[in-house]
Amino acid sequence: MARNGLDRIALILVIVGAVVWLSVGLFQFDFVAALFGGATSTISRIIYSVVGIAGIYSISLLFRNTEAIRE
């Protein structure tokens, strides 16, 4: 399936979010909070929001036509 640039960015952000949640689950360490001054800082909240929006956008990838067009 051909992916456009927005699809790729969304998937990368979802993967990054998954790695952050994995570190929280296994090690109780939040990379975003550690890098940007805590979970409640404005920049951290923006990053969390962008990753969440990417996750919601990625739901659309489940419902797209997956048949390849052959020439």
N, C-alpha and C positions, 0 to 999 in steps of 0.2 A: 504494500500500500504506500503510495506516495504521500509524504508528509510535507506540509508547508512550514515556513519558518516559525510561525506562532505555535504549531504543534510541537516542534522540537524544543522550543524554549519552555513551553508548559511541561513537557515531559522531564526536562532537565531540572526544573524547579521542584517537580513532584519527587524526583529521585533525591534531590538535596534535602527536601523535607523529610523523606523517609529515613535518611541517614541521621538527621538531627533527632528524630523520634527514637531511632534505635539507640543512639547514645544516651538519651534520657532514660529509656527503658532499662538498658543494661548497666549503665554507669552512673545514673542520676546526674548527668552533666549536660547542660544545654549550651551548645556552641554559640548560638546566636546571642543568648543572654550574656555569655562570657565575653564575646567580642564587642558588643555594643552597649554595655553598661546596665545590664539587667533586663528582665523580661518585660518590665513596664516602661522602658525608655521608648521614646517616640520612634527611633529608627528600628528598634526590635519589633515594635508593633506593626510598622510598615512592612518589614520583611515577612513577618508571620502572615499578614494580610495578603501580600502578593503571592506567597506560596499557597495559601488557601484558595485564592482565586484561580491559580493554575490547576489546583486539584479539581475544582468544580468544572473548569473548562475541559479537563482531561476526560471527564465523564462522557463528553460528546464523542470521543474516540471509540468508545465501546459500540456505538450505534451507527458508525459509518460503514458504507459499503466496502467490503474488503476484497472484492474480486479485482484481480489485476487486468488491466486492459492490454491485450496483446495486439501488436501491429503486424 
